[in-house]
Amino acid sequence: MKLFRVLFFLFAYSGFSVSIAFAKSSAVDLKATKAGSTVSGIVRLEEVLEGVKVSADVKGILPGKYGFHIHENGSCGDEGKAAGGHFNPDSVSHGLLTKDGFAHAHAGDMGNIEIGPDGTGKLETILPKLSLSEGNYNVFGKAVILHEKEDDFGQPTGNAGGRVGCGVISEE
């Protein structure tokens, strides 16, 4: 008991502090951008040591590959157009962030999600250096967009077409 008191005294009066950090996370409700569409899904984002872990489950869309990106504005209005362009704080060309890095890809470039014959698809990736809380690569308050076509990694934004799904990255 005496040792505990000594340690408590040292921590309490030495100016040393201990803080407990909790990982930030967000569960994004992906919704169709057009009336009558059945597109929906959940996109979970979690801060991890390497950056932001993304786990997406999408349903209600025809089989194929679809561009999947984080966009600069946290709004899904105007059929997803209010989300603005890809999240690109470094003003670089389009690519696949996990392959091309920050020098050759927008910070929000996640590539494609593949949808199977049953109309569902999953995507899991870690976007390095991104955050849900601070810094130049903070994506909190941005939007996740599911595009209408496959991202072919062409310039300037992958030729993935319009927006069929959108959700805002916010607190759980």
C-alpha positions as CSV (number, residue, x, y, z in Angstrom):
1,M,0.0,0.0,0.0
2,K,2.9,2.3,0.8
3,L,4.3,1.8,-2.7
4,F,1.0,2.7,-4.3
5,R,0.9,6.0,-2.3
6,V,4.5,6.9,-3.4
7,L,3.7,6.2,-7.1
8,F,0.4,8.2,-6.8
9,F,2.3,11.1,-5.3
10,L,4.9,11.0,-8.0
11,F,2.3,11.0,-10.8
12,A,0.0,13.6,-9.2
13,Y,2.7,16.1,-8.3
14,S,5.4,15.7,-10.9
15,G,3.5,17.2,-13.8
16,F,3.5,13.8,-15.5
17,S,0.2,12.9,-16.9
18,V,-1.2,9.8,-18.4
19,S,-3.9,10.1,-21.1
20,I,-6.0,7.3,-22.6
21,A,-6.7,7.7,-26.3
22,F,-9.7,6.2,-27.8
23,A,-9.7,5.3,-31.5
24,K,-12.1,7.4,-33.5
25,S,-14.6,5.7,-35.7
26,S,-17.6,6.3,-38.0
27,A,-20.4,4.2,-39.4
28,V,-21.4,5.9,-42.7
29,D,-24.9,5.2,-43.9
30,L,-24.5,4.9,-47.7
31,K,-27.8,5.9,-49.4
32,A,-28.9,6.1,-53.0
33,T,-28.6,9.5,-54.6
34,K,-31.6,9.1,-56.9
35,A,-35.2,8.3,-56.1
36,G,-36.2,4.7,-56.8
37,S,-32.6,3.3,-56.6
38,T,-32.0,0.4,-54.2
39,V,-28.3,1.2,-53.5
40,S,-27.5,1.2,-49.8
41,G,-24.7,0.1,-47.5
42,I,-22.6,0.7,-44.4
43,V,-19.1,2.0,-44.6
44,R,-17.2,1.7,-41.3
45,L,-14.1,3.8,-40.8
46,E,-11.8,3.4,-37.8
47,E,-8.5,5.1,-36.9
48,V,-5.7,2.6,-36.6
49,L,-2.0,3.0,-36.2
50,E,-1.4,3.0,-40.0
51,G,-4.2,5.4,-40.9
52,V,-7.9,4.8,-41.4
53,K,-9.3,1.3,-41.9
54,V,-12.3,1.2,-44.3
55,S,-14.8,-1.7,-44.2
56,A,-17.6,-1.3,-46.7
57,D,-20.7,-3.4,-47.3
58,V,-22.8,-2.3,-50.3
59,K,-26.0,-3.8,-51.7
60,G,-28.7,-3.1,-54.2
61,I,-26.6,-2.6,-57.4
62,L,-25.9,-4.6,-60.5
63,P,-22.8,-6.8,-60.6
64,G,-19.5,-5.2,-61.6
65,K,-16.9,-2.8,-60.4
66,Y,-17.7,0.7,-59.2
67,G,-15.4,3.6,-58.3
68,F,-15.4,4.2,-54.5
69,H,-13.9,7.4,-53.1
70,I,-13.8,9.9,-50.3
71,H,-15.0,13.3,-51.5
72,E,-14.1,16.8,-50.2
73,N,-17.5,17.9,-48.8
74,G,-19.8,16.4,-46.3
75,S,-23.0,16.8,-48.3
76,C,-25.0,14.3,-50.4
77,G,-27.3,16.9,-52.0
78,D,-27.9,17.4,-55.7
79,E,-27.6,13.6,-56.4
80,G,-24.2,13.5,-54.7
81,K,-22.7,16.4,-56.6
82,A,-22.7,18.5,-53.4
83,A,-19.9,16.2,-52.2
84,G,-17.6,18.0,-54.6
85,G,-14.4,16.4,-56.0
86,H,-12.2,13.7,-54.6
87,F,-10.6,14.5,-51.3
88,N,-7.2,15.8,-52.6
89,P,-5.4,18.0,-50.1
90,D,-2.1,17.7,-51.9
91,S,-3.5,18.7,-55.4
92,V,-2.0,15.6,-57.1
93,S,-3.1,13.4,-59.9
94,H,-5.6,10.6,-59.5
95,G,-4.5,7.0,-58.7
96,L,-4.9,4.3,-56.1
97,L,-3.6,5.6,-52.8
98,T,-2.6,2.2,-51.4
99,K,-0.6,1.5,-54.5
100,D,0.6,4.9,-55.8
101,G,1.0,6.8,-52.5
102,F,0.3,10.5,-51.8
103,A,2.6,11.7,-54.6
104,H,0.5,10.0,-57.3
105,A,-3.0,9.6,-55.8
106,H,-5.7,11.7,-54.2
107,A,-5.9,11.0,-50.4
108,G,-9.5,9.8,-51.0
109,D,-8.8,7.4,-53.8
110,M,-9.9,3.9,-52.8
111,G,-10.2,2.4,-56.2
112,N,-13.2,0.1,-56.9
113,I,-15.6,-2.1,-55.0
114,E,-16.6,-5.3,-56.7
115,I,-20.3,-6.2,-56.6
116,G,-21.2,-9.9,-57.0
117,P,-24.0,-11.6,-58.8
118,D,-26.2,-11.3,-55.7
119,G,-25.9,-7.4,-55.8
120,T,-23.7,-7.2,-52.8
121,G,-20.0,-6.3,-52.4
122,K,-17.4,-5.7,-49.7
123,L,-14.3,-3.6,-49.6
124,E,-11.6,-3.6,-46.9
125,T,-8.6,-1.4,-47.0
126,I,-6.4,0.8,-44.9
127,L,-5.8,4.3,-46.2
128,P,-2.4,5.3,-44.8
129,K,-1.9,8.5,-42.9
130,L,-5.6,9.4,-43.0
131,S,-7.3,10.4,-39.8
132,L,-10.8,10.9,-38.4
133,S,-9.6,13.6,-35.9
134,E,-6.8,15.9,-37.0
135,G,-4.3,17.0,-39.6
136,N,-4.1,17.6,-43.3
137,Y,-5.6,14.1,-44.0
138,N,-8.6,14.3,-41.7
139,V,-11.6,12.9,-43.5
140,F,-14.1,13.5,-40.7
141,G,-17.0,15.5,-42.2
142,K,-16.2,14.4,-45.8
143,A,-18.4,12.1,-47.9
144,V,-18.0,8.6,-49.2
145,I,-19.2,8.3,-52.8
146,L,-20.1,5.1,-54.8
147,H,-19.8,6.0,-58.5
148,E,-21.9,4.6,-61.4
149,K,-19.0,3.0,-63.3
150,E,-15.6,1.4,-62.7
151,D,-12.7,3.6,-61.9
152,D,-10.2,3.1,-64.7
153,F,-7.5,5.3,-63.0
154,G,-7.5,7.7,-65.9
155,Q,-7.1,11.4,-65.3
156,P,-8.3,13.5,-63.8
157,T,-10.7,11.4,-61.6
158,G,-10.9,7.9,-63.0
159,N,-13.8,8.2,-65.5
160,A,-16.2,6.6,-63.0
161,G,-19.1,8.8,-63.9
162,G,-22.0,10.0,-61.7
163,R,-22.7,9.2,-58.1
164,V,-25.2,6.5,-57.2
165,G,-24.5,6.3,-53.5
166,C,-23.4,8.8,-50.9
167,G,-22.9,9.0,-47.1
168,V,-21.3,11.6,-44.8
169,I,-18.4,10.6,-42.4
170,S,-19.7,11.7,-39.0
171,E,-19.6,10.5,-35.4
172,E,-21.2,7.2,-34.5
